[in-house]
Amino acid sequence: MRKCLFSSKIIIIALLSACLCGCNEEPEKKSRFGEVDAMQDGAFLSDNTKRSSSSETAEETEISEKLTTDSTIKTSKSLDVDDLPEGIARMVGVCDAINMACVENQKAYNQSDAELVWRCVHMYVTSCSDKKMKFTRVSEYVEADPQIISDVILAMFGKLRDIPPIPDSATAVEDGVAHMSISTGLQYRFSLGDRGDSAPEVRRVTQYSDGSLEMEVALVSMETSEEVVDFIYSMRANTRNTTTSAVFEYEITGSRSGDKLTSDKMNGMPFLVPVLQVYGYDSYPADDPKHNEVEEVMMLNSFQEHVPGMEEFNEKIRGEILSVTNSELTDDQWFDIRSYPVTSADYVQVATSVAVCPDSSRDPDVFCYNYSFSKSRIMDKNDALSASGMTEAQILERIVGLWEKDNGYAPGKITYRGFIIRRDSSVDMFYSIDTVSDEGLPYRKTIAYDPVSDKIRKVFEEGGEVIPASECDDTKPELTHGRKEDQTDGKQ
């Protein structure tokens, strides 16, 4: 019965959207400036436009730019981002919703992608505080008039000729609540959600004499003020409703990355994201052994599909790390899994320590995962040896010599565990060594050998970490490694 009722809702949505629907988009124009969106041509028309400051007037920031198309002269001026006209300020929320949807769907702005279009709308409706939209909150939903939704979509995707069909994903049911449905009054209903700690940050608004705009809006973390993505949106005056009663004065016609960080993501450069982050202090009292539980697992992600080497990278993590979390524990046991991400211009890497505690017979195991941007593949021991400038035999010889010098006896079996190329280009080569504990019992110690300093480091001695926290990436949310105070004060 539930399936039949759900299907009937799809039919109603399809009928409602038939008044709005289609899947055409405006053909690309190739002619004089003013008829072609500036961003589509890849031109930063305001690169030399100064940002407004509190001491500058609009006249002082106004500049002229000469274009190569005949002798056309176009003027532009930078607007004060803290004091935007109402019609322009209303577009900030529109850009913000697109930013959030692009991050969530891991896609770039694209009016041909119906799933992205409707997700942008969902994000806008449920995060909008603009009373002029006249959205109504009903229980677990926000209701919106179909005509307003049409206005929102065309403001977001100005080159669409018609509203795209509603995809099945937009009407999916999660925890008993449909993402999107139709009320008995034929109003759109969008399920409420939590946008997290993110917020929009308007970084630049440039207005041109032909009525077009460029607006740079970043999505930033409220907790750390760090950027998630940053896009520049090109806009023109509303072409669908030119009356003074139009809800939106502008419509977006294109988008591009605002900086290299976002450009890299849009171009498919993989990046690390937490896929599991559990801390016992969130669920167990201080006197419960599981209060000490730490589960931090990271994997590669990308804004594009089928990135070479990425799935192989993630599959290793599934097999070596995530599989451990499926183990059955007793009441007095807990997982201690800590991740140490290190991203540089050349590599994205993560070292993860894994232990089931308490265990008096060994240090945590260390697993390392390394990806080369330039080679578009995961890296192996041969890459580590190449980076270190030594052969494995030479490294083992040095480890034996240093261990004997520091401890007064020869080490037992030495097993390679992985490597991390540090930010200063030095290499930590991780090995486990079979030795004895202070009590004279068999023990497995984890060490790191640095070929540059020719030293070994007992990784977990005196609370040591696989990679110093100061050299690890800042992540969102933060990896506290089980230190609750770090979650409180924002420090890693």
C-alpha positions, 0 to 999 in steps of 0.5 A: 500500500505504501508503495502505491501511495508513494507512486501516486505522489510522484504522479501528482508532482509530475502533473504539477511540474508539467505546468512548469516542466520540460528540459530545454535550456537557452542555447549558447550565444556567441556574439557581442559583449552584453549578449554573452555571459562574461563568465562563460567566455572565461574572462575575469572582467573585474580582475583590476576592480578594487574591493570596496572598503569603508573609506571608499565611495562607489564613485571611487571604485568605479573603473572603465574597461575597454573590450576587444569587441569593436570599441565597446566601452563597459564600466563596472564598479565594486559594491560594498558587500556589507551594504548591498541593495535589496535585489542584489542581497537576495541573490546571496541566499540563492548562491549559498544554496547552490554552493551547498548543493554542489558540495553535497552532490559533489557536482559543479553548477549545471542547469542540465542536471535535474537532480542538482537543480532540485537539490539547489531548490531544496537547499534554498527553501529550507535555509531561507529566512527571506519573508518575501518568499512566503514559505510556510513551515508545517511540522517537518516540512517547509511549504512553497507555492509552485509559482515561487518555486518556478521563480527560484529555479529560474533565478538559479538557472537563468538559461533554462527555458523550462523547469526540468522534471523532478527526479526520483531522488527528490521524492525519496523517503528517509526516516519516514519523511519524503525529501519532497512531496505535494500537500493536499493544497497542491503546495510543494513540501520540502523536508527540513534539514540541518545545514551544519555549521556552514555559512555564506561569505560574500567576497566580491560583487561587481556591477556592470553598466549593461546590468550584469553582475559578478558575485563571489560567494564562498561557503565557510565553516562557522567553527573554523572560518575555513573555506569549503568552496568558493564560486563566482556567479555571473548574473543578468537582469531577470528576463522572465519577469521585468515588472517591479513586482518580480521576486528576483531582479537577477538570474544566474547564467554561469558559475566558475571556481573562485580560487585554486582550492575550489578549482582543484575540487571541481577538476576532480582532484581527490581529497580526504573526508572523514567517513567514520568519526566516533568518540566514546566521550559522546556516548559513555560516562567517564567510568565506562571503558568505552568512554575511551573509544576513538574511531577516525577513518578517512577516505578519498573523495572527489567531485568527479567520478572514476578518478584513477586510483581512488577506488583502489585507495579506498578499497584498501582502507575498507579492507584494513581499517573499516573491517576492524570496526566490525569486530565483536568487543567485550564490555571492557574493550574499545577501539582506538583508531586514529587518522593523521591526514597529510595533504601537500601540493604533490600528495594526499596521504593518511596514516591510521593507527589501529588498536583494540584496547586494552592490549599489553602485547603491542603498539597500535598497528600503523597503516599508510595510504598515499596518493600522487596527484601528478601520477594519478595513482596510489603509491607503494614501497618503491615510491617511498624508497625512491623518495628516501634515496635508500634501498630497503636493505640499507634502511634495515641495516640502519634500523638494526644499528640504531636500535642496538645503539639506543637499547643495547640489544638487537631487535627481533623481526622487523616488518614494514608498515608503510610511509608518509612523505612529510611536508618538508619532503622528508620520509617517515618509514614505519616498521614494527619490531618484535622485542620485549616489554619492560616486564620481559614479555614479548612486545611489538613496537612501532617505530618510524625511521627518517633517512634524512636525520638518520634517526628512529622514533618510537612512535607511541612512546610517551603518548607520541603520535604517528604524525605530529598534529601540527603537520596534519591537515585541518579537517572539518569536523576536527579529528580530536584523536580522542581528546575532548578538550580539543573539540571544545577549544577548537584546537587539534 
